Amino acid sequence: MRRLEAAHREIRCAIGVSDWPVLTAEQVHGDQIAVVAKPGRAGQLPQQKSVTDRSDTSRRSRATQPIGSIGCSSGATRIDLPVESDVQFAGCDGIITNQREVALGIHVADCCAVYIVDPKKPAIGLVHSGKKGTELGVVSNAIAQMKAHFGSNPAELVVQLSPCIRPPHYEVDFAAEIIGQCRAQGVKQIHDSGICTACHLDLYYSYRAEKGKTGRMLALLALM
């Protein structure tokens, strides 16, 4: 991952979010979602204190404690503060927000990065969903949390699935399962890249095909 930091910084610069904080998830193959809401709305701050501070000291959060790694519990953890530094949410596999000028980031190398956009509210979500996370319904939970915290209507959401590993290179078609879960939640606009990472090693990293000796692709999503 460290070898890819320079390339990932270039990507952030290329899409215009180089100065924005990036919110990432620890990615533990679970179903927990981090909720980052606009300040001033009802909600409780997480009780966990900072574990690691990944931010530049010139870009501190306005929280009383610098946010470095925040844990998830009971389906979701919510913060209602302006975010001015990079944050990693411990124990989480997805992040949703209605804050502008923060970027959501997920790293993948066979698992699916699922982009969720509510153009009406507006609000966004980015989820890491592999075999285990899909079995646990992590994308369904993200959609439910967007509905609960931001008032999103699933019928108005737009969902995009990234390239991920698929049969015959993998025994489970979890991309199809994700699509099914989105439809069950009422999502009508679902787009799938249809690309298998293991089939295109010249373009994508594949943990399975490269036997663990590979990098990670960075998925980014932000409200401008």
C-alpha positions as CSV (number, residue, x, y, z in Angstrom):
1,M,0.0,0.0,0.0
2,R,2.8,2.4,0.8
3,R,4.2,1.9,-2.7
4,L,0.9,3.1,-4.1
5,E,0.6,6.2,-2.0
6,A,2.2,8.5,-4.6
7,A,-0.1,7.1,-7.3
8,H,-3.2,7.6,-5.1
9,R,-2.1,11.2,-4.4
10,E,-1.9,11.8,-8.1
11,I,-5.4,10.4,-8.6
12,R,-6.7,12.7,-5.8
13,C,-5.0,15.7,-7.6
14,A,-6.3,14.7,-11.0
15,I,-10.0,14.7,-9.9
16,G,-9.7,17.8,-7.8
17,V,-9.8,16.5,-4.3
18,S,-6.1,16.7,-3.3
19,D,-6.8,19.2,-0.5
20,W,-9.9,17.4,0.8
21,P,-9.9,15.0,3.7
22,V,-10.3,11.4,2.7
23,L,-12.6,9.2,4.8
24,T,-11.7,5.5,4.6
25,A,-12.9,2.3,6.3
26,E,-10.8,-0.3,8.0
27,Q,-12.4,-2.9,5.8
28,V,-12.9,-5.9,8.1
29,H,-15.3,-7.8,5.8
30,G,-18.3,-6.9,8.0
31,D,-21.5,-4.9,7.6
32,Q,-20.8,-1.8,9.7
33,I,-21.3,1.7,8.2
34,A,-19.8,5.0,9.2
35,V,-22.1,8.0,9.0
36,V,-20.6,11.4,8.5
37,A,-23.4,14.0,8.7
38,K,-23.6,17.7,8.3
39,P,-23.0,19.6,11.6
40,G,-26.1,20.7,13.5
41,R,-28.2,17.7,13.0
42,A,-29.3,15.4,15.8
43,G,-27.0,12.5,16.5
44,Q,-24.4,11.2,18.9
45,L,-20.7,11.3,18.7
46,P,-18.9,8.0,19.0
47,Q,-17.5,7.3,22.4
48,Q,-14.2,5.9,21.1
49,K,-11.2,8.2,21.2
50,S,-8.6,8.6,18.5
51,V,-6.4,5.5,18.0
52,T,-4.3,6.7,15.2
53,D,-4.0,10.2,13.6
54,R,-3.4,9.9,9.9
55,S,-3.8,13.6,9.2
56,D,-1.4,16.3,8.4
57,T,-1.0,18.5,11.5
58,S,-2.0,21.6,9.4
59,R,-5.4,20.0,8.7
60,R,-6.9,19.1,12.1
61,S,-10.5,18.2,12.6
62,R,-12.5,20.8,14.6
63,A,-13.4,18.0,17.0
64,T,-12.0,18.3,20.5
65,Q,-9.9,15.2,19.8
66,P,-8.2,14.7,16.4
67,I,-10.1,12.0,14.6
68,G,-7.8,9.2,13.5
69,S,-9.6,5.9,13.8
70,I,-13.1,5.6,15.0
71,G,-15.0,2.4,15.8
72,C,-18.4,1.3,14.5
73,S,-21.1,-0.5,16.5
74,S,-24.8,-1.3,16.3
75,G,-24.8,-1.1,12.5
76,A,-23.4,2.4,12.2
77,T,-21.4,5.1,13.9
78,R,-22.3,8.7,13.3
79,I,-20.4,11.9,13.6
80,D,-21.9,15.4,13.2
81,L,-18.7,17.5,12.9
82,P,-16.9,19.3,10.1
83,V,-14.1,17.0,8.9
84,E,-10.8,18.6,8.1
85,S,-8.4,15.7,8.3
86,D,-8.1,12.2,7.0
87,V,-10.2,9.7,8.9
88,Q,-10.2,5.9,9.1
89,F,-13.2,4.3,10.7
90,A,-12.2,1.1,12.6
91,G,-14.4,-1.9,12.2
92,C,-16.3,-0.4,9.2
93,D,-16.7,-1.5,5.6
94,G,-18.6,1.5,4.3
95,I,-19.1,5.2,4.7
96,I,-22.0,7.5,3.9
97,T,-22.1,11.3,4.1
98,N,-24.0,14.4,3.1
99,Q,-21.0,16.7,3.7
100,R,-19.4,18.4,0.7
101,E,-15.7,18.7,0.0
102,V,-14.8,15.4,1.7
103,A,-13.9,12.3,-0.3
104,L,-14.8,8.7,0.6
105,G,-12.2,6.1,-0.2
106,I,-12.2,2.3,-0.4
107,H,-9.3,0.0,-1.4
108,V,-10.1,-3.1,-3.4
109,A,-8.3,-5.9,-5.3
110,D,-11.1,-8.4,-6.2
111,C,-13.8,-7.2,-3.7
112,C,-16.4,-4.8,-5.1
113,A,-16.4,-1.0,-4.4
114,V,-20.1,0.0,-4.5
115,Y,-20.8,3.6,-5.2
116,I,-24.2,4.9,-4.0
117,V,-25.4,8.4,-4.9
118,D,-28.6,10.2,-3.9
119,P,-28.8,13.2,-6.3
120,K,-31.8,14.6,-4.6
121,K,-30.7,15.2,-1.0
122,P,-27.7,15.1,-1.9
123,A,-25.8,12.3,-0.2
124,I,-23.3,9.6,-1.1
125,G,-22.0,6.3,0.1
126,L,-19.0,4.1,-0.8
127,V,-19.0,0.4,0.4
128,H,-16.4,-2.4,0.4
129,S,-18.3,-5.6,-0.4
130,G,-16.6,-9.0,-1.0
131,K,-17.9,-12.5,-0.3
132,K,-18.3,-12.1,3.5
133,G,-19.6,-8.5,3.4
134,T,-22.1,-9.4,0.7
135,E,-23.3,-12.4,2.8
136,L,-23.8,-10.0,5.7
137,G,-25.7,-7.4,3.6
138,V,-23.3,-4.5,4.0
139,V,-24.7,-2.7,0.9
140,S,-28.2,-3.2,2.2
141,N,-27.2,-1.7,5.5
142,A,-25.6,1.3,3.8
143,I,-28.8,2.0,1.9
144,A,-30.8,1.6,5.1
145,Q,-28.5,4.0,6.9
146,M,-28.8,6.6,4.1
147,K,-32.6,6.3,4.4
148,A,-32.5,6.6,8.2
149,H,-29.9,9.4,8.6
150,F,-30.4,11.5,5.4
151,G,-34.0,10.7,4.4
152,S,-32.8,9.0,1.1
153,N,-35.5,7.3,-1.0
154,P,-34.0,4.1,-2.3
155,A,-35.9,4.5,-5.6
156,E,-34.0,7.7,-6.3
157,L,-30.5,6.3,-5.6
158,V,-28.0,5.5,-8.3
159,V,-25.7,2.5,-7.6
160,Q,-22.6,1.6,-9.5
161,L,-20.5,-1.6,-9.0
162,S,-16.8,-1.5,-9.7
163,P,-14.8,-4.2,-11.4
164,C,-14.5,-7.2,-9.1
165,I,-13.6,-10.9,-9.3
166,R,-16.4,-13.1,-10.9
167,P,-17.0,-16.6,-12.0
168,P,-15.3,-18.7,-13.3
169,H,-12.3,-17.1,-11.5
170,Y,-14.2,-17.1,-8.2
171,E,-16.8,-19.6,-6.8
172,V,-19.3,-16.9,-5.8
173,D,-20.9,-14.3,-8.0
174,F,-21.2,-11.7,-5.2
175,A,-21.7,-8.9,-7.8
176,A,-25.0,-10.5,-8.7
177,E,-25.9,-10.8,-5.0
178,I,-25.2,-7.1,-4.5
179,I,-27.5,-6.2,-7.4
180,G,-30.2,-8.4,-5.9
181,Q,-29.8,-6.8,-2.5
182,C,-30.1,-3.3,-4.0
183,R,-33.3,-4.3,-5.9
184,A,-34.7,-5.7,-2.7
185,Q,-34.1,-2.4,-1.0
186,G,-36.0,-0.6,-3.8
187,V,-33.1,0.7,-5.9
188,K,-34.0,1.1,-9.5
189,Q,-30.9,2.5,-11.1
190,I,-28.2,-0.1,-10.7
191,H,-25.1,-0.1,-13.0
192,D,-22.5,-2.9,-13.1
193,S,-19.2,-2.6,-14.8
194,G,-19.4,-6.3,-15.6
195,I,-15.6,-6.5,-15.5
196,C,-13.7,-9.3,-13.8
197,T,-10.5,-8.2,-12.2
198,A,-8.9,-11.6,-12.6
199,C,-9.5,-11.5,-16.4
200,H,-7.7,-8.2,-16.9
201,L,-4.5,-8.3,-14.8
202,D,-3.0,-5.7,-17.2
203,L,-5.6,-3.2,-15.9
204,Y,-6.6,-4.3,-12.4
205,Y,-5.2,-5.9,-9.3
206,S,-6.5,-9.3,-8.3
207,Y,-5.7,-10.7,-4.9
208,R,-6.9,-14.2,-6.0
209,A,-5.2,-14.4,-9.4
210,E,-2.0,-12.9,-8.1
211,K,-1.9,-15.0,-5.0
212,G,-2.0,-12.1,-2.6
213,K,1.1,-10.4,-4.0
214,T,-0.6,-7.4,-5.5
215,G,-1.6,-3.8,-4.9
216,R,-4.9,-2.1,-4.2
217,M,-7.1,0.0,-6.3
218,L,-8.5,3.2,-4.7
219,A,-12.1,4.0,-5.3
220,L,-13.1,7.6,-4.5
221,L,-16.4,9.4,-4.3
222,A,-17.2,13.0,-3.2
223,L,-19.9,15.6,-3.2
224,M,-18.5,18.7,-4.9
